Amino acid sequence: MAKNLKYRMSLEKFTNTAEEGYAEDKQWCFLKETWADMYVRSGGSQYAEDGQQAFTRVEFLFRYDEDITYECRIIYENQYYYINHIEPVDRKHWMKIISVNWEDKK
């Protein structure tokens, strides 16, 4: 697996933005920008009640970062990739992230 880290990614984290004493208000908040590799692994479509939805499975390779968790999502070229699996690689020097991008409904 090559480690070129040639794509600039933004990461957001789903966090509670409410002030103390108020009801919980979770929103996606900017976490950081970083470099990564990106590999499209597969794609397809799934049928649901409201019709067919296309999806793409993508694997990302990042430098190991404890801030990147399952509560994060990756943004690349205005597409949102939701994290399904995080795997440490090479004794926590790298992390492989498996994600899915669903086609937005129009």
HELIX and SHEET records of a PDB file:
SHEET    1   A 7 TYR A   7  ASN A  16  0                                        
SHEET    2   A 7 LYS A  26  ALA A  48 -1                                        
SHEET    3   A 7 GLY A  51  ARG A  63 -1                                        
SHEET    4   A 7 TRP A  94  TRP A 102 -1                                        
SHEET    5   A 7 GLN A  79  VAL A  89 -1                                        
SHEET    6   A 7 CYS A  72  TYR A  76 -1                                        
SHEET    7   A 7 TYR A   7  ASN A  16 -1                                        
END                                                                             
